[in-house]
Amino acid sequence: MTEPPARTHPRDRIRAAFAEAGVTGWLHAVDIDSGAQIDVGADQPVVTASVHKLPLLVTLHQHAEAGHLALTDQADAPAEGRTAGPTGLSAMLDPARLSLRDAAYLMMAVSDNTAAELLLERVGLDAVNDTTERLGLTRTHAVQTFREFIAGIREDAGHGGSQALADPQVLARLRALDPARTNRSTARDMTRLLGAIWRDEACGPEHSAAVRRLLGLQVWPHRLASGFPFDEVHVAGKTGSAPTLRNEVGVIEYPDRGRYAVAVFTRAASPAAALPAADAVIGTAARLAIDALRSPDPRSAGGPRKRPSS
């Protein structure tokens, strides 16, 4: 039997999906229990954007576990001075007071930037970096708050505002698109973090379960979840976005107890804010990778299937 064309290898199929969607993509997927993995540029430094809210969440729960704070502690969000954003407290108009755990819910479920800032004020950016270092995420580092990240985009865009972000010359000078100058990681580091959360290694069992719960409450269905439209498959994830950037990391759990951590980071050739194909390819690429991990034949792909026996 002749060997099928190299294009049929899962990595080539994933690269082809990225190209068809008009994006450059980086991916890592791993079977949390067996360690089997597939990667496409998994060690390339990438901009995390709001994906970095996941290390912040883990840090919050580590601090709670150590007794440095209580998740029921209250935080005030005045009406003035909130971090910009289209969701949660960032979009609300009146003063609010809520617990740290409810702020964490808003940060993860709808990527609320103001809620994230409230939590950063409690734990500090250095503590987030301490967390990633202790977990062995050697290429993951936070250099700025989410408020500073957004302010940098506005500053670099200049007087043209958001409309200037359609200009390639403006995009080229955005510090927010340069992993060397903003919060960064790699796809492999992110799946390592997810694996630690799902194995109760990032925190103790109680706090790891709380982190998993919040990841499962994310409301966005158009990226990672779009690749797994099955009632019996559970998707838990965290998105991240910036001009031309669309990311998501998460864990896919199957009814046969197969569980897979996957991280997908993309950069689009087009500066358009609405690119449905660029969003959807995150789910497509993740599905191709996980189907390959679940199949005895690494060239096959399809719907949910039984996990191969070890």
N, C-alpha and C positions, 0 to 999 in steps of 0.2 A: 504494500500500500504506500502510495506517495505521501510525503509529508504535506499537510495543508499549508497554504501561504502564511508567512509570518504575520500578516495582517490579522489572522484569526486569533492570535494570542491575546489574552485579556488586556494586557497593557496597551496593545495596539488599538484594540476596540475602544478603550477608554480615551486614548489620545485622539482617535478619530471622532469620538463624541464631542470632546472639547473643541476640536477644530470646526466641526459642523455648527456648533453653537456660537462660534466667533469669539472664543476665549482661549487664553492660556491657562492650563490647570495643573494643580499639584495635589496628589492624593496619597493617602496611606490608609489601608484597611487591614485589620488583624482580628483573627479569632481569639477572643479574650482568654479562652481556656486552653487551646492547643498551641497558640503562638503562630500558626500559619498566617502568612501575610502576603500582601501585594502592594506595590508602590509605583507611583509615577512622580518622580521628582520629590520624594518624601522628605529629603533633607535640605531642600531649598528654603532659605529664609523667606518668610512671608509676613505681610502685615496682618495682624490679628483683628484689629478694630474691636467690635463688641464681643468677639470670641474670647477676649481677655477677661470678660466678666466671669467666665468659668473659674480660672484660678482665683479670682477675688472671692467667689462664692466658697470655694474650698477653704481659703484662708479664714473667712468668717467662721465657718464651722469648726476649724481647728482651734480658733481662739475661744469659741464657746465651749468646746470640749475641754480645753485647758483651764477654764474658769476665768478667763480674762474679760469676758462679757457674757451677758445673757441674751439669748435671741429675742426675749420679750422686752428688752430695754427699748425705750421709746426714742424716736428721732423726730425732730421738727423740720418741716420743709416750708419755709416762708414763701409767700407768693412772689417776692422779688428775688432776683439773682439765681434762678434755677438754670441748670444746664440745659441747653437747647435740645430739642428732640420732639418727634411727632407722637409720642405715646406716654402713657402713665402720668406721673407727677409732672414731667416736663411739659405736658400739654394742658395741665390743669391750671385754673386761675386763682384758686383760693388757698389760704394757708392750710397745711395738713400736718397731722401728727400720727405716726404709725410705728409699729414695732420693727425691729431690725429684720425679723424673719418675713414680715409682710413686704418690707422694702426689697428683700432678696427675691421674693416672688415676682414683684413688678420688674425687677432687673432682668430676670430670666425669662418670664413668660412673654413680656412685650418689649424687652430690651430697653427699659426705662433708664435714661442717662442720669436723671436727677436721683433716682433711687440708688444707682451705682455710686454716685458721688457721696451720698449719705453714708454708705457702707465704707467707702474709702476713707472718709473722715474718721471712722472708728478704728480701722485696722492699719491704715497707712500703706503707701506704695511699697516701701521697703519690705514690709511683711509679706506682700504678695510675691515679691522676688525671692524672699527666704523660702516660701512654700515651694515654688517651682524648683529652686535649687535643691532642697531636701528630697524632692521626688525624682531627682535625676533628669530634669528637663533642662539640659545644658545649653540649649539654643533658644530658650524662652526667656524674654526679659521685658519688663515694663519700664518705660522711661518717662511716661506722662500719664496724667489723669485723663478721664474721658472728656472733661471740660476743656483741658488743654488740647486734646486731639481735635476737637471740633473748632476751637478758637484758631488753631493753626491752619485749618482748611480755609476758614474765612479770611484770615490774614493773607495767606498765599494767593487766594483768589483775587484779592484787591478790590477796587471800587466796582468791578463788574458784578460782584455778588455771585449768587448761585448760577446765573446765566453764563458767567465766565467759565464755568466748569465744562462747558462744551468745547472750549478752545484747547486744542492739543498742546499749545505752548504753555497755557496755564496749568494744565494737568502735569506737564513735565516738571514744573517747579514745586508741586505739592509735596511737602515733607511727609504728609500722611500716607503717601503711596510708596515711600522708601523705607524698607525694613530696617535700614541702618539708622534711621532717624525717628522711629516711632516704636510703639509696642509691637513685638515680633515673636515668632515661634517658627516651628516647622510642622508639617502634617504628622510626621512620626512622633514628635514630642506630644502633640495633642492626643493621639491615640494612646500614648503611654499614660497620660493623665487620666483619660477615660477608663482605661483598664484598671488603674489604681482605685478609681472611684467604685467601679463595679466589683472589685475584689475586696472591698473594705480596707484598702491599704492607705488611701489618702487621709481618711479619718477612721474612727471606730465605726462599728456596724450601724449604730443609731444615726450618727451624723452622715455617714455615707448614704444611708437610705433616704435621708432628708434631701441631700443633694440630688440623688437620682429622681426623687419625686418632682423636684422643681424643673429638672431638665425635661421630664415627661409632660410638663404643663405648658411648654412653649406653644404659642398659638399659630405660628406660621406654617402653612402646609405646602408652600410653593417651591421649596428647595429640597432638602433631604427627604422629607416625608413623601414628596411626589413620586419618588422611585419605588415606594412600597405601599401601594393602595390595596392592602389586604387587612381585613378586620382582625385576623389572628396574628399579625405582625405588629409589634410595638416599637415606635420610634421616639427616642428622647434626644434632644439636641439643643444647640445654641448657635444662632446665626451671627454674622458680623458683616457690616457693609461700609463702604466708602466710595467715592467717585470711581467708577469702573471696577470696583472690587465687590465680589459676592462670595461669602464663605459660609460654611457650616460644619460643625463637628458634632458627633453624636454616637449613640449606640442603637443598633437594630437587634431586637430580640424576637426569636422565632418560637413557635409553640413546642418544638422539640428541645427547647432549652439552649439552642444555639444562640450565641450572643457575640456581636461583632462591633468593634469600635472602628469608626471611619471618620476621616478628616478630609475635607475638600476645600481648597482655596482656589479662587479663579480671578483672573483679570481680563476684562473685555476689551476688544479692540475699539468698540464704539463707546463714546462718552454718554450715550443716552441713558436717562435714569430708568426708563422702563424697557427692559430686555427680557421678556418671558423665557426665551430659549436659554439665556445665560443663567437664569434662576433654575430652570428645570434640569439643566445638564448636571447640576450637583446631585440630584436624585438619580439621574440616569447613570452617572459614573459610579456612584456608590453601589447601585444595584448590580452593575456589571462586575464590580470588584467582589462583592459579597457572594454573588452567584458563583463566581469562579472559586471562592474559598469553600463553598458548600458542595461543589461538584467533584467527583472523582476525575473528571476530564477537565483540565484547566482551560480548555478552549470553549466550553459550553456556557450558556447563560439562559435564564428563563425565570419562571415564577418560583414561589416558595417550594422547596423540596426537602425531603428528609436529610438530616445531617449525616454525612458519611461516617461509618463506624471507624474507630481508630484501630 
